[in-house]
C-alpha cells in the first residue's frame, strides 16, 4: 500500500470523482473531490464562483484547498480538470504524492459529462465546458492541457474499463511507483547539450513551442547561404519576399541574401529603412503597409527582416497587421536581436509617453541567427547588448524552474567575459544558443506575457524604459537595462531579499562587459512618472523583478516609492 497521497488528474468526464471514492474504500483512506471541497467551503457552486470571481478566483481557491487537503497524509484526491496546468500546483503534487492521469477520448468524455448532467442537474455544470459545440470545446481544452497531463507519473486509458477496473489499476500503479527505483538522474556534467548532429560544433536547432506553429531558431556560424532553402522548407508556397532592412546591413549582406533567395526561386523586393527608436511609429508602419500593397504582397508570401532593433519591432508590427498577418522570417544581425527580440513574437511601436506601448504578439515562422555577423555590429551597440545576456544569467534558475544542471550560466559568463568580448567563435555560439534556449522556454510557458512567467524577462526593463524615454532615447537600451538591473538588485538588498554579495557580483559582471550601473543625472519626478506609465504596471503599482540569489528572482509589488527614491539617489552619478 502506498504511503503517499494519490492525485487523480484528467479532463472532466475521466471519472476522477468516482474512482477516488472507490480507491478510498479499497485502501480505507480519506478520499476527497477537490471541486466538492471548494463548493462546500465557499457555499457557492462552481458556476457561481466563475461568475463572481472569474477563473483566476476559482484557481486561487483550488490551490488553497489542494494544500490544506494534502496535510491529511495518505489520501486520494480527485483534482479539477485544470488543476495540474498550474506549474506551482504541479510542483506541489509531485512533492506530496503520485500523479495518476485518467485519459479518455473526447467522445467518451462528452458522453460521461452528459450522463452526469442528467443525474445531477445544474450542480454538475462545468463553466469551461458550457459551450455551443461541447465536443469541439472538449477537444480544444484537452489539447491545451495535454502537455501538463503528460507529466503525470502514470497514465491509464479509461475508455473501455469499468470504474472498478480503473480503481484497481490506479492502486497497482501507485504500488509499483512506491516500490520501484527512482529513474536515473542527470549527472552534474550533463549541462552540455545532448547532440545527435553530424556537426557537433554547431548548436542544435532550438524549437520555440509557441503561437499557432512551433518554429525553429537556428544559431550557427556563416550559414546565411542556407536562408532560401530554410524558407522554402517552412513556406513552400511563398512567391514573393518583402525584405525590410537598413542600408548599412544590406550593403554588407545583400549579395548573400539575394543569391540564396534567388536560388530558391523567390522574387525579391527590398525596402531600406532608417534605424533608431524614432522610426517606431504608426506612420512608419502605415508606409510599410503601402509598400506591401505596391509590390502585391499576398498572405502566402513572406516578410523577411534582415537586421535588428527598431526595424525588427516595426517590421514585425507591419507584418502582423497587414492582411491580418503575413508570414514572417527574421534574420537578426545584432546581439540583442539574436538573444532576445527575434524570439517570442512581440512587436512594438513607441508612443510619445512610453516606449513599446503599442504592439502585437506575432510569431515568426523561422529565425536564422548567423553569429558570425556580430563581428560587423557597431562595437558600442554590441557592448550595450551584453546586458541582456547578463540578465539571462541572473534569472536562469527561475526561468528553468530551479532545474539547472551543471555549471550555471552566470559562472560560464564570468569565466568567459574576455573570450565573448573578443568574439571567440565556439564560446560565442554556445552563449547565444543558451540565451535563445532560455527565451524559448519562457515563451512556451507564458506566450502572451500574462504575468505568470515571462514577466521575469522584464528584469531591469521597468526603469530602463523610463530612462530611455527621459533621455529621448539617447541612452542605449542595453545601458538602460544594466542600470535598471543594478537598481532592482539594490532594491532587493534594501528589502532584505538578498545579501549585498548578490548585488556586488552582478554589478561586477556588468562592469566587466563595460556596462554602467549608476543612474544618470535626471529629474527623479520625471523618472517616477514614467515608471508608473510602464505597460507592466499592475493596477497602479509597478511590478519589479527582484533577485533573491544569483540565478533566481521574484516578482514584487511591495516596493514603496520611498525605497525606490532612496535607491535611485544612492546609485546616481
C-alpha positions as CSV (number, residue, x, y, z in Angstrom):
1,X,0.0,0.0,0.0
2,X,1.3,3.4,-1.0
3,X,2.3,5.8,1.9
4,X,2.0,8.9,-0.3
5,X,-1.1,10.7,-1.5
6,X,-2.7,9.7,-4.8
7,X,-3.7,12.6,-7.0
8,X,-6.1,11.8,-9.9
9,X,-5.8,14.2,-12.8
10,X,-7.5,14.4,-16.1
11,X,-10.2,16.1,-18.0
12,X,-13.9,16.4,-16.9
13,X,-15.6,13.1,-17.5
14,X,-12.5,11.0,-16.9
15,X,-14.1,9.6,-13.8
16,X,-11.8,11.1,-11.2
17,X,-14.5,11.6,-8.5
18,X,-16.0,8.1,-8.9
19,X,-12.6,6.5,-8.9
20,X,-11.4,8.5,-5.9
21,X,-14.3,7.2,-3.8
22,X,-13.7,3.6,-4.9
23,X,-10.0,3.8,-4.0
24,X,-10.8,5.4,-0.6
25,X,-13.0,2.4,0.2
26,X,-10.5,-0.2,-1.1
27,X,-7.5,1.4,0.7
28,X,-9.5,2.6,3.7
29,X,-8.1,6.1,3.4
30,X,-9.7,9.5,3.1
31,X,-11.0,10.4,-0.4
32,X,-11.7,13.9,-1.5
33,X,-13.1,15.6,-4.5
34,X,-11.4,19.0,-4.9
35,X,-14.3,20.7,-6.6
36,X,-16.8,19.5,-3.9
37,X,-14.5,20.8,-1.1
38,X,-14.3,24.2,-2.8
39,X,-18.1,24.3,-3.2
40,X,-18.6,23.3,0.5
41,X,-16.1,25.8,1.8
42,X,-17.4,28.9,-0.1
43,X,-21.1,27.9,-0.2
44,X,-21.2,28.6,-3.9
45,X,-21.5,26.4,-6.9
46,X,-18.6,26.3,-9.3
47,X,-20.6,28.2,-12.0
48,X,-21.4,31.0,-9.4
49,X,-17.7,31.2,-8.4
50,X,-16.7,31.6,-12.0
51,X,-19.4,34.2,-12.5
52,X,-18.4,36.3,-9.4
53,X,-14.6,35.7,-9.2
54,X,-13.7,34.6,-12.7
55,X,-11.3,31.7,-13.5
56,X,-8.5,33.4,-11.6
57,X,-10.5,33.5,-8.4
58,X,-11.5,29.9,-8.8
59,X,-7.9,28.7,-9.4
60,X,-6.8,30.5,-6.2
61,X,-9.4,28.7,-4.2
62,X,-8.4,25.5,-5.9
63,X,-4.8,25.9,-4.9
64,X,-5.7,26.7,-1.3
65,X,-7.9,23.7,-1.0
66,X,-5.3,21.4,-2.5
67,X,-2.7,22.5,0.0
68,X,-5.0,22.0,3.0
69,X,-6.3,18.6,2.0
70,X,-2.8,17.3,1.4
71,X,-1.9,17.8,5.0
72,X,-4.0,14.6,5.7
73,X,-1.1,12.4,4.7
74,X,-2.2,9.2,2.9
75,X,-5.3,10.0,0.9
76,X,-6.7,10.1,-2.6
77,X,-7.7,13.4,-4.2
78,X,-9.7,13.9,-7.4
79,X,-8.4,17.2,-8.7
80,X,-10.1,19.6,-11.1
81,X,-9.6,19.2,-14.8
82,X,-7.2,22.3,-14.9
83,X,-5.5,21.9,-11.5
84,X,-2.3,20.4,-12.9
85,X,-1.9,23.1,-15.6
86,X,-0.5,25.5,-12.9
87,X,3.3,24.9,-12.6
88,X,3.0,25.7,-8.8
89,X,0.3,23.1,-8.3
90,X,2.2,20.6,-10.4
91,X,5.3,21.0,-8.3
92,X,3.3,20.7,-5.1
93,X,1.6,17.5,-6.3
94,X,5.0,16.0,-7.3
95,X,6.3,16.7,-3.8
96,X,3.4,15.2,-1.9
97,X,2.3,12.1,-3.9
98,X,1.8,10.2,-7.1
99,X,0.1,11.8,-10.0
100,X,-2.1,9.4,-12.0
101,X,-3.6,10.7,-15.3
102,X,-7.0,9.2,-16.2
103,X,-7.1,9.5,-20.0
104,X,-10.1,9.3,-22.3
105,X,-11.1,10.1,-25.9
106,X,-13.1,13.4,-26.3
107,X,-16.2,11.4,-27.4
108,X,-16.0,9.3,-24.2
109,X,-15.5,12.3,-22.0
110,X,-18.5,14.1,-23.5
111,X,-20.8,11.1,-23.1
112,X,-19.8,10.8,-19.4
113,X,-20.3,14.5,-18.8
114,X,-23.8,14.5,-20.4
115,X,-24.8,11.5,-18.3
116,X,-23.5,13.2,-15.1
117,X,-25.6,16.3,-16.0
118,X,-28.7,14.2,-16.4
119,X,-28.2,12.6,-13.0
120,X,-27.0,15.7,-11.0
121,X,-28.6,18.7,-12.8
122,X,-27.1,22.2,-12.9
123,X,-24.8,21.5,-9.9
124,X,-22.7,19.4,-12.3
125,X,-22.2,22.2,-14.8
126,X,-18.6,23.0,-15.5
127,X,-18.2,26.6,-16.8
128,X,-15.3,25.7,-19.0
129,X,-17.5,23.2,-20.9
130,X,-20.6,25.4,-21.2
131,X,-20.4,25.6,-25.0
132,X,-22.5,25.7,-28.2
133,X,-20.4,22.8,-29.6
134,X,-19.3,20.9,-26.5
135,X,-17.3,18.2,-28.3
136,X,-15.2,20.8,-30.1
137,X,-14.7,22.6,-26.8
138,X,-13.5,19.4,-25.1
139,X,-11.1,18.8,-27.9
140,X,-9.7,22.3,-27.7
141,X,-9.4,22.5,-24.0
142,X,-8.0,19.0,-23.7
143,X,-5.4,19.8,-26.3
144,X,-4.3,22.9,-24.4
145,X,-3.8,20.9,-21.2
146,X,-2.3,17.7,-22.7
147,X,1.3,18.8,-22.2
148,X,0.6,19.2,-18.4
149,X,-1.3,15.9,-18.2
150,X,1.7,14.2,-19.9
151,X,3.9,15.0,-16.9
152,X,1.9,12.6,-14.7
153,X,3.7,9.6,-13.1
154,X,1.3,7.1,-14.7
155,X,-1.4,7.2,-17.4
156,X,-4.5,5.0,-17.5
157,X,-6.7,4.8,-20.6
158,X,-10.2,4.5,-19.2
159,X,-12.4,4.3,-22.3
160,X,-13.0,0.5,-22.2
161,X,-12.6,0.0,-18.4
162,X,-15.2,-0.2,-15.7
163,X,-14.7,2.1,-12.7
164,X,-13.7,-0.8,-10.6
165,X,-11.0,-1.8,-13.1
166,X,-9.7,1.8,-13.3
167,X,-9.5,1.9,-9.4
168,X,-7.6,-1.3,-9.3
169,X,-5.2,-0.1,-11.9
170,X,-4.6,3.1,-10.0
171,X,-3.8,1.2,-6.9
172,X,-1.5,-1.1,-8.8
173,X,0.3,1.9,-10.4
174,X,0.8,3.6,-7.0
175,X,2.2,0.4,-5.5
176,X,4.6,0.0,-8.4
177,X,5.7,3.6,-8.2
178,X,6.1,3.3,-4.4
179,X,8.5,0.3,-4.7
180,X,10.3,0.9,-7.9
181,X,13.7,2.5,-8.1
182,X,13.8,6.2,-9.0
183,X,14.7,6.9,-12.6
184,X,18.3,7.8,-13.2
185,X,19.0,11.5,-12.7
186,X,21.2,13.6,-14.9
187,X,24.8,13.7,-13.9
188,X,26.4,17.0,-12.8
189,X,28.3,17.1,-16.1
190,X,25.0,17.0,-18.1
191,X,25.0,20.7,-18.6
192,X,26.4,20.0,-22.1
193,X,23.6,19.6,-24.6
194,X,22.9,16.1,-25.9
195,X,24.0,16.1,-29.5
196,X,23.0,13.8,-32.4
197,X,24.2,16.1,-35.1
198,X,26.9,15.4,-37.7
199,X,28.3,18.8,-36.9
200,X,28.8,18.9,-33.1
201,X,30.5,22.3,-33.2
202,X,27.2,23.9,-34.2
203,X,24.4,24.4,-31.6
204,X,21.3,22.2,-32.1
205,X,18.2,23.8,-33.7
206,X,16.1,25.3,-30.9
207,X,12.3,24.8,-31.1
208,X,10.1,27.7,-29.9
209,X,6.9,25.9,-29.0
210,X,4.5,28.9,-29.1
211,X,1.9,30.5,-31.3
212,X,-0.1,28.6,-33.9
213,X,3.0,26.9,-35.1
214,X,6.2,25.9,-33.3
215,X,9.2,27.4,-35.1
216,X,12.9,26.8,-35.3
217,X,15.6,29.3,-34.2
218,X,18.8,28.3,-36.0
219,X,22.0,29.6,-34.4
220,X,25.2,28.9,-36.4
221,X,28.3,30.5,-38.0
222,X,28.4,31.6,-41.6
223,X,25.2,29.8,-42.6
224,X,23.4,32.7,-44.3
225,X,23.6,30.9,-47.7
226,X,21.0,28.4,-46.4
227,X,18.3,31.1,-45.8
228,X,16.4,30.5,-49.1
229,X,16.3,26.7,-48.6
230,X,15.2,27.1,-45.0
231,X,12.4,29.5,-46.0
232,X,11.3,27.1,-48.8
233,X,11.2,24.2,-46.3
234,X,8.9,26.2,-44.0
235,X,6.9,28.1,-46.6
236,X,6.8,26.0,-49.8
237,X,4.1,28.2,-51.4
238,X,5.7,31.6,-51.0
239,X,6.5,33.5,-54.2
240,X,7.5,37.0,-53.0
241,X,9.8,38.1,-50.3
242,X,9.4,41.6,-48.9
243,X,12.8,42.4,-47.3
244,X,12.9,45.1,-44.6
245,X,16.5,46.2,-43.8
246,X,18.7,49.2,-43.4
247,X,21.3,50.5,-45.9
248,X,24.4,49.5,-44.0
249,X,23.2,46.0,-43.3
250,X,22.0,45.5,-46.9
251,X,25.3,46.8,-48.3
252,X,27.1,44.1,-46.3
253,X,24.7,41.2,-46.7
254,X,22.5,42.0,-49.7
255,X,24.5,39.9,-52.2
256,X,24.5,36.8,-50.0
257,X,20.8,37.1,-49.2
258,X,19.8,37.8,-52.8
259,X,21.8,34.8,-54.0
260,X,20.3,32.5,-51.5
261,X,16.7,33.6,-52.1
262,X,17.0,33.6,-55.9
263,X,18.4,30.1,-55.8
264,X,15.2,29.1,-54.1
265,X,13.0,30.8,-56.8
266,X,11.8,33.6,-54.6
267,X,11.0,37.0,-56.0
268,X,12.8,39.7,-54.1
269,X,11.6,43.2,-53.1
270,X,13.8,45.3,-50.8
271,X,12.9,48.3,-48.7
272,X,15.8,50.1,-46.9
273,X,14.7,51.9,-43.8
274,X,16.1,54.3,-41.2
275,X,17.2,52.9,-37.9
276,X,16.7,54.1,-34.3
277,X,13.7,54.3,-31.9
278,X,12.4,57.5,-33.6
279,X,11.1,55.5,-36.6
280,X,8.9,53.1,-34.4
281,X,5.7,54.9,-35.1
282,X,2.2,54.3,-36.6
283,X,3.2,56.4,-39.5
284,X,6.2,54.2,-40.4
285,X,4.0,51.1,-40.1
286,X,1.5,52.6,-42.5
287,X,4.2,53.4,-45.0
288,X,5.3,49.8,-44.9
289,X,1.7,48.7,-45.5
290,X,1.6,51.0,-48.5
291,X,4.8,49.3,-49.9
292,X,3.3,45.8,-49.3
293,X,0.3,46.8,-51.4
294,X,2.5,48.3,-54.1
295,X,4.5,45.0,-54.5
296,X,1.3,43.0,-54.4
297,X,2.3,41.0,-51.3
298,X,-0.2,38.3,-50.5
299,X,-0.9,36.3,-47.4
300,X,1.0,33.2,-48.6
301,X,4.2,35.3,-49.3
302,X,6.8,36.2,-46.7
303,X,8.3,39.2,-45.0
304,X,12.0,38.8,-44.2
305,X,13.5,41.2,-41.7
306,X,17.3,41.4,-42.1
307,X,18.6,43.5,-39.2
308,X,17.8,44.1,-35.6
309,X,16.5,46.7,-33.2
310,X,13.8,49.1,-34.3
311,X,13.4,47.5,-37.8
312,X,12.6,44.2,-36.1
313,X,9.9,45.9,-33.9
314,X,8.2,48.0,-36.5
315,X,8.6,45.4,-39.3
316,X,7.1,42.7,-37.2
317,X,4.2,45.0,-36.4
318,X,3.6,45.8,-40.0
319,X,3.7,42.0,-41.0
320,X,1.3,41.2,-38.1
321,X,-1.3,43.8,-39.2
322,X,-1.1,43.5,-43.0
323,X,-4.0,41.3,-44.2
324,X,-4.3,40.2,-40.6
325,X,-0.9,38.6,-40.7
326,X,1.6,37.6,-43.4
327,X,4.4,35.0,-42.7
328,X,7.5,36.5,-41.1
329,X,11.1,35.3,-41.1
330,X,13.8,37.1,-39.0
331,X,17.5,37.3,-39.7
332,X,18.8,39.3,-36.7
333,X,22.2,40.8,-37.2
334,X,22.7,42.3,-33.7
335,X,23.5,40.6,-30.4
336,X,20.3,42.0,-28.8
337,X,18.3,40.8,-31.7
338,X,19.7,37.3,-31.7
339,X,19.4,36.6,-27.9
340,X,16.1,38.4,-27.2
341,X,13.9,40.4,-29.6
342,X,13.8,37.9,-32.5
343,X,12.3,35.3,-30.2
344,X,8.9,35.4,-28.7
345,X,6.6,37.2,-31.1
346,X,6.5,40.7,-29.6
347,X,6.2,43.6,-32.0
348,X,6.4,47.2,-30.8
349,X,5.8,50.8,-31.6
350,X,6.6,53.7,-29.4
351,X,4.0,56.2,-28.0
352,X,5.1,59.8,-27.2
353,X,4.6,59.0,-23.5
354,X,6.0,55.5,-23.3
355,X,8.4,53.1,-25.1
356,X,6.9,50.0,-26.8
357,X,3.4,50.8,-25.6
358,X,1.8,49.7,-28.9
359,X,2.3,46.3,-30.3
360,X,1.0,42.8,-31.1
361,X,2.0,39.2,-30.5
362,X,3.0,37.6,-33.8
363,X,5.5,34.8,-34.0
364,X,7.9,34.3,-36.9
365,X,7.9,31.1,-38.9
366,X,11.7,30.9,-38.7
367,X,14.6,32.7,-37.1
368,X,18.1,32.5,-38.7
369,X,20.9,33.8,-36.5
370,X,24.3,33.9,-38.2
371,X,26.5,34.7,-35.2
372,X,29.5,35.5,-37.4
373,X,27.7,38.7,-38.3
374,X,28.3,40.1,-34.8
375,X,31.8,41.0,-35.9
376,X,30.3,43.7,-38.1
377,X,28.0,45.1,-35.4
378,X,28.7,48.6,-34.1
379,X,31.0,47.9,-31.0
380,X,29.1,50.3,-28.8
381,X,25.8,48.6,-29.6
382,X,27.3,45.2,-29.1
383,X,28.8,46.2,-25.8
384,X,25.4,47.5,-24.6
385,X,23.7,44.3,-25.6
386,X,25.7,42.2,-23.2
387,X,23.2,43.5,-20.5
388,X,20.5,41.2,-22.0
389,X,22.9,38.2,-21.7
390,X,23.8,39.0,-18.1
391,X,20.0,39.3,-17.4
392,X,19.5,35.7,-18.5
393,X,22.3,34.6,-16.2
394,X,20.7,36.4,-13.3
395,X,17.4,34.7,-14.0
396,X,18.4,31.2,-15.2
397,X,17.1,29.2,-12.2
398,X,13.8,31.0,-12.2
399,X,13.4,30.6,-16.0
400,X,14.2,26.8,-15.7
401,X,12.1,26.4,-12.5
402,X,15.2,25.7,-10.5
403,X,16.1,22.7,-12.7
404,X,19.6,23.9,-13.6
405,X,22.1,21.1,-14.2
406,X,25.8,21.5,-14.4
407,X,27.6,24.9,-14.3
408,X,25.3,27.8,-14.1
409,X,25.1,30.4,-16.9
410,X,26.4,33.1,-14.5
411,X,29.6,31.0,-13.8
412,X,30.1,30.4,-17.5
413,X,29.7,34.1,-18.3
414,X,32.1,35.2,-15.5
415,X,34.7,32.7,-16.8
416,X,34.4,33.8,-20.4
417,X,34.0,37.5,-20.4
418,X,37.2,38.2,-22.4
419,X,36.5,35.5,-24.9
420,X,33.0,36.8,-25.5
421,X,34.1,40.4,-25.9
422,X,36.8,39.0,-28.3
423,X,34.0,37.1,-30.3
424,X,35.7,33.7,-29.9
425,X,33.6,31.5,-32.1
426,X,32.7,28.5,-30.1
427,X,32.1,30.3,-26.8
428,X,30.0,32.9,-28.6
429,X,27.9,30.3,-30.4
430,X,27.2,28.4,-27.2
431,X,26.3,31.6,-25.3
432,X,23.9,32.9,-27.9
433,X,22.3,29.5,-28.2
434,X,21.9,29.3,-24.4
435,X,20.1,32.6,-24.3
436,X,17.8,31.6,-27.2
437,X,17.0,28.3,-25.5
438,X,16.1,30.1,-22.2
439,X,13.9,32.6,-24.1
440,X,12.2,29.7,-25.9
441,X,11.5,28.0,-22.6
442,X,9.9,31.1,-21.2
443,X,7.8,31.9,-24.3
444,X,6.4,28.4,-24.4
445,X,5.4,28.7,-20.7
446,X,3.8,32.2,-20.9
447,X,3.4,33.1,-24.5
448,X,1.1,36.1,-24.0
449,X,3.1,37.6,-21.2
450,X,0.2,37.4,-18.7
451,X,2.5,38.0,-15.7
452,X,2.9,34.3,-14.8
453,X,6.4,33.6,-16.1
454,X,7.6,35.7,-19.0
455,X,7.5,38.8,-16.7
456,X,10.8,37.6,-15.3
457,X,12.4,38.8,-18.5
458,X,11.4,42.3,-17.5
459,X,14.3,42.3,-15.1
460,X,15.9,45.8,-15.4
461,X,13.4,46.9,-18.0
462,X,10.8,48.9,-16.0
463,X,13.4,51.5,-15.1
464,X,15.2,51.1,-18.4
465,X,12.1,52.1,-20.4
466,X,11.7,55.2,-18.1
467,X,15.4,56.1,-18.6
468,X,15.2,55.8,-22.3
469,X,12.1,57.9,-22.6
470,X,13.6,60.5,-20.1
471,X,16.7,60.8,-22.2
472,X,14.8,60.8,-25.5
473,X,16.5,57.5,-26.4
474,X,20.0,59.0,-26.2
475,X,20.8,56.3,-23.6
476,X,21.3,53.0,-25.3
477,X,18.8,50.3,-24.5
478,X,21.4,47.9,-23.1
479,X,22.9,50.5,-20.9
480,X,19.5,51.4,-19.6
481,X,18.8,47.7,-18.8
482,X,22.1,47.4,-17.0
483,X,21.2,50.4,-14.8
484,X,17.7,49.0,-14.2
485,X,19.2,45.7,-13.1
486,X,21.5,47.5,-10.7
487,X,18.6,49.4,-9.2
488,X,16.4,46.3,-8.8
489,X,19.3,44.5,-7.2
490,X,19.7,47.5,-4.8
491,X,16.0,47.3,-4.0
492,X,16.3,43.6,-3.2
493,X,19.2,44.3,-0.8
494,X,17.2,47.2,0.8
495,X,14.2,44.9,1.3
496,X,16.3,42.1,2.8
497,X,15.6,39.7,-0.1
498,X,19.2,39.1,-0.9
499,X,22.6,39.9,0.6
500,X,24.9,42.6,-0.8
501,X,27.1,40.0,-2.4
502,X,24.5,39.2,-5.0
503,X,24.3,42.9,-6.0
504,X,28.1,43.2,-6.0
505,X,28.6,40.1,-8.1
506,X,26.0,41.2,-10.7
507,X,27.3,44.7,-10.9
508,X,30.9,43.5,-11.2
509,X,30.0,41.3,-14.1
510,X,28.1,44.1,-15.8
511,X,31.1,46.4,-15.3
512,X,33.4,43.7,-16.9
513,X,31.3,43.9,-20.0
514,X,31.7,47.7,-20.0
515,X,28.1,48.4,-18.8
516,X,27.0,51.2,-16.5
517,X,25.3,50.6,-13.1
518,X,24.7,54.2,-11.9
519,X,21.7,56.4,-12.8
520,X,22.5,59.5,-15.0
521,X,21.5,62.9,-13.7
522,X,17.8,63.2,-14.4
523,X,14.7,64.5,-12.7
524,X,13.5,61.9,-10.2
525,X,10.0,63.2,-10.6
526,X,10.1,62.5,-14.3
527,X,11.5,59.0,-13.8
528,X,8.8,58.1,-11.2
529,X,6.1,59.3,-13.5
530,X,7.5,57.3,-16.4
531,X,7.8,54.2,-14.2
532,X,4.1,54.4,-13.4
533,X,3.3,54.6,-17.1
534,X,5.1,51.3,-17.8
535,X,2.9,48.7,-19.6
536,X,3.6,46.1,-16.9
537,X,2.1,48.2,-14.1
538,X,-0.4,46.1,-12.2
539,X,-3.3,48.4,-11.3
540,X,-1.4,51.5,-10.2
541,X,1.5,49.6,-8.8
542,X,4.7,48.9,-10.8
543,X,5.9,45.3,-10.7
544,X,9.6,44.8,-10.0
545,X,11.8,41.7,-10.6
546,X,14.0,41.4,-7.5
547,X,16.9,39.0,-7.3
548,X,17.0,36.7,-4.3
549,X,20.2,34.9,-5.4
550,X,22.4,34.6,-8.4
551,X,20.1,32.9,-11.0
552,X,16.8,33.4,-9.0
553,X,14.4,36.3,-8.7
554,X,10.8,37.0,-7.6
555,X,8.1,39.3,-8.9
556,X,7.2,42.0,-6.3
557,X,4.8,44.9,-6.0
558,X,6.0,45.6,-2.4
559,X,8.4,48.4,-3.4
560,X,7.4,51.7,-1.8
561,X,8.1,54.9,-3.6
562,X,10.3,56.0,-0.7
563,X,12.5,52.9,-1.1
564,X,12.8,53.4,-4.8
565,X,13.7,57.1,-4.4
566,X,16.4,56.2,-1.8
567,X,18.0,53.6,-4.0
568,X,17.9,55.9,-7.0
569,X,19.6,58.7,-5.0
570,X,22.2,56.3,-3.6
571,X,23.1,55.0,-7.1
572,X,23.0,58.2,-9.1
573,X,26.1,59.7,-10.8
